[in-house]
Amino acid sequence: MKLVDASLEYVRSISPYQPGKPIGELAREMGLIEASIVKLASNENPLGMSPRAREAAVNAVASVERYPDGNGFLLKSALSAHLGVAPEQIVLGNGSNDVLELAARAFLSAGRSAVYAQYAFAVYPLATHAVGARGIEVPARDHGHDLDAMLAAVSADTRVVFIANPNNPTGTFIPGARIEAFLERAAPDVLVVLDEAYTEYLLPEQAYDSIAWLDRFPNLLVSRTFSKAYGLAGLRIGYGVGSREVVDLLNRVRQPFNVTSVGLAAACAALEDREFLERSAHINRRGMEQITDAFNELGLEWIPSAGNFVTFRVGDAAAVNQALLRQGVIVRPIAGYGLPEWLRVSIGLPEDNARFIAALKTALA
């Protein structure tokens, strides 16, 4: 028997997560100059990071020979004041992906199941299967979550339900009232993980306060990140907010130093820079209009998005993607999500969006 054959079967069955293509990799493959490449594949903030966060990160580098604060006291204190919850209700993660995996490790195992939607974030099935649990994928409705069907899919062994709002990669949005109604009907022994990685991009009329539900629903865990609107993707800072009991369990399976000192410092500073966050949301709205107007001009089908990206249909997505890559434009193929005719593009600066639109027109010609 080979060594790998002695590994856990459910681990061998996992399809590894495929990130967006790095700029350096495309430059090597196509012989392009890195500075000429536009990357709109990973839903990153085109403004970069807050100047305050950058300054805090640079200052923190001076002490990287020390281990970070394993409890994240300063960031938890800042989040506590920002959200109006106790620090004991907050768990920090190496990105929000880490928080999702902590939930799976604390509540799932062989003989248990998790429910998630078709076309939802790839980490949900990955985290579920990595602990030997059974995944229950519920067919999407209009490329988004069918909450009634998801509730009906919950079985006796279900211990986690994953809900993304807005959803990645399709960008679909669920009004807060519908999620609240779902929570009212969900069994109290099922953890509902509400993944709000893109919540800072919601329009004012879409906004809802999930944190306010925690007192009523102790089985709710809200997951958020500093990777998107805050622009700290490379520093890997996420957090979860829930009941003290749930957060205590997640901390028991969390790695001792899962968040870096540089990331902690940058996140504290980023949280204070409301002006940067508002500017990020504004440029995203303008860029979304710029790109979707072009889709309409080209007669392309696209999915209305509440995030900082939009998914669009081109037919032979693999061929169109290659044509874009040859022009130095990186978007995200999503065939792995079961959408082989679609591509996802992140919203960039106006000039980056214009470059993408011109390249897309050439690719479709």
Number of C-alpha atoms within 10 A of each C-alpha: 5 6 6 9 9 8 10 12 11 15 14 13 11 14 12 11 10 11 9 15 17 12 19 13 12 20 18 11 10 12 11 17 13 14 10 12 20 20 26 25 22 21 27 23 24 21 16 15 23 25 14 17 25 19 13 20 21 13 14 17 14 10 12 12 8 9 11 19 16 14 15 20 12 15 23 22 17 17 20 17 12 11 14 11 20 16 20 17 19 28 25 29 28 20 24 24 22 23 29 27 23 24 27 28 21 19 22 25 18 14 10 19 24 30 25 28 26 19 23 27 20 17 15 24 23 19 23 30 24 22 20 20 24 21 20 20 17 21 16 17 13 10 18 24 25 17 20 12 14 21 17 10 17 21 13 9 15 23 24 25 24 22 24 26 25 27 25 26 26 29 23 22 20 18 13 15 11 12 17 15 12 16 20 12 11 18 15 14 11 19 24 25 24 22 25 19 26 24 22 22 23 19 13 8 7 13 13 15 9 17 15 12 14 18 12 10 18 17 21 25 27 23 26 26 29 26 23 24 31 25 24 25 21 11 20 22 26 26 24 26 29 26 19 16 12 22 21 17 16 25 19 12 13 21 14 12 16 19 23 21 23 22 26 26 23 29 31 20 20 24 19 15 15 12 9 20 19 14 13 24 19 14 19 25 18 14 23 24 13 16 22 21 12 18 18 11 9 13 11 13 14 18 18 16 21 25 31 31 28 24 25 20 18 20 14 13 20 17 14 21 21 16 17 21 22 19 21 25 24 26 23 23 24 20 13 12 15 10 17 16 17 24 26 25 23 25 30 28 16 17 11 18 21 16 17 25 19 14 20 21 13 13 17 14 6
